[in-house]
C-alpha cells in the first residue's frame, strides 16, 4: 500500500502527477520532437512504466469511503470472504463482476482485489491504445488519463469503469468479430450500461453516414432544452426499465451527496460544452478536412449516438452515469485524427495546443476546484 501518501493528498497527487506528464509532452510538442522516431520510442517505453505505476498507485490505495463507493465494494468483498460461500458461476446481470469478486475472495485480500480491478481498468485502456496506435500509443493513453473523470471511475464507479474500458478494448477487434463479441459480453457483464454502447456500436456499424448522427445530436440538444423534463420522465417510465430501479433512480432521484462529479439538477451548459468539443472536432476533420478513415467515422458515430442519449436526460442529478458512457469514447475521438495524419505544417505545435484545450476542463475541475 502507498501509506506514505496521506489520504487527503491521495487524489491531488494523482492529479498533479498527470499534469506533470502532460507538461513534459507539451515540451516535446513545442520543440517539434514529439513525433520523431527516437522520442516516440522513448515515450513507448515510458508508457509501460506509467501504466504499471498507475495500476499500483490506484490499486493499492487505502481502503476508504474517501474514494466514494470503494468502501461499499470493500464491504461486499469482506462479506464474501467471511461467508465462506463456495464459488458458483452465474451468467445473469453483471455476472463478470460478480464472478470475479467471488473468485478473488478465495484467492487474495481486499488489496489484491482492488489491484486486480485497477489492472483491468488501466491495462485494458493501455492495450487498446497500443492496438490502435502501435508505438505512438503514449499520447493517446495520456489523453485518456487526463480526462477529468478517469480517476473517479477507477476508484469510485469501479464497475462502470471496468465495463467501459473492456468495451474500448473490444472496439479495437472490429476485424476479429468473435474476439470483439466475447469482450463486449464481458464488458456488459461488468456493468449493464455497456449494452447502450454495444447497441450504438452495432447501429454505427451498419448506418455509417456521420451526417445523420451529427444532425441527430443537434436535434437532441434542441429537444432536451425545450422539453427535456418531459423526455426524462417518459424514459424513466418505460416498461423496459421497470425492473431496473438503479437506472430510474439516476433519472428521477433528486440531488444526493456523492463523491463523483456532482451533476446538479438543471440544463448543464458546462457539461454540454465539454461534450460538444469532440462533436465539433469530429465535424471539422470529417466534413471540412475530409479525413477518410472508416474506423474513425465508426468511433465518432458511436460517440454521437451515446452522447445524444445523455443529452436528452441532461437535467437528471445522476445523468453523469449516462454521460460517462460516451465520455469514455471521447479521448479517442479527440486524438485519433491528430495521431494518424499530418494536417498542418506545424502539426506538432498544433498537437500541443490541442492537448492544452483537451486538458483545460480537467485542470479547472480537478485542480482549481479540487
Order of alpha helices (4+ residues) and beta strands (2+ residues): alpha-alpha-alpha-alpha-alpha-alpha-alpha-alpha-alpha-alpha-alpha-alpha-alpha-alpha-alpha-alpha
